[in-house]
Amino acid sequence: MTDDVRMPDPVEVARTLPPHWGLIFRHYRSPNRRPLAHDLAAICRARGLVLLIAADWRLACEVDANGVHMPEGLARRKSISPLLNATRSRLLTTSAHGPPGMRLAASIKADGVFLSPVKRTASHTNIAPLGVLPFAAMARQSRVPVYALGGIEDQDALRLRALGAAGIAGISLAREKL
């Protein structure tokens, strides 16, 4: 996941990610979000990376991204029927911070849900961490593949995968590996 502050250059990150990894382009406040999305789309296509554009299905279609990521709060506040219609041939993911978000992901037939924060994290200081075992319980009950996000360190990744996570996501996790 990109972040305006913690990952100022997502293009450089995309150039160094391993093939078959994915990138969720957020950079909501960036004045050059559109050109950045175009640059990322070209790099991701060339390198075999999955690119999801957060919160903007029109931009996702414009750059021919693999899909759209809809944050939970935005999905709750907006009518997402245009998004669902526009993205039928693309991936659709959402985020969740507990059972209501997990139900929302299932109701919109999301292809994946990023459940967070699993542990304490710098990017969501206002949200209490779920903890590994509550995360695992929600992941096992989900009809949607669940990706662990938030405060995850190397030693957590294998454990979370064994407990039902479809994958691991992060902001600084990817940056620290590169």
HUWO-V976658 format. One line per field, one symbol per residue. ss: DSSP state (a for helix, b for strand, c for the rest). burial: I if it has 16 or more other C-alpha atoms within 10 Angstrom, else O. A space follows every 50 residues. Layout:
ss: ???
burial: ???
This chain:
ss: cccccccccaaaaaaacccccbbbbcccccccaaaaaaaaaaaaaaaccb bbbbccaaaaaaccccbbbbcaaaaaacccaaaaaaccccbbbbbbccaa aaaaaaaccccbbbbccccccccccccccccaaaaaaaaaaccccbbbbc cccaaaaaaaaaccccbbbccaaaaaac
burial: IIIOOOIOOIIOIIOOIOOOOIIIIIIOOOOOIOOIIIOIIIIIOOIOII IIIIIIIOIIIOIIIIIIIIIIOOIOOOOOOOIIOIIOOIIIIIIIIIOO IIOIIIOOOIIIIIIIIIIIIOOOOOOOIIOIOOIIOIIOOIIIIIIIII IIOOOOIOOIIOIIIIIIIIIIIIOOOO
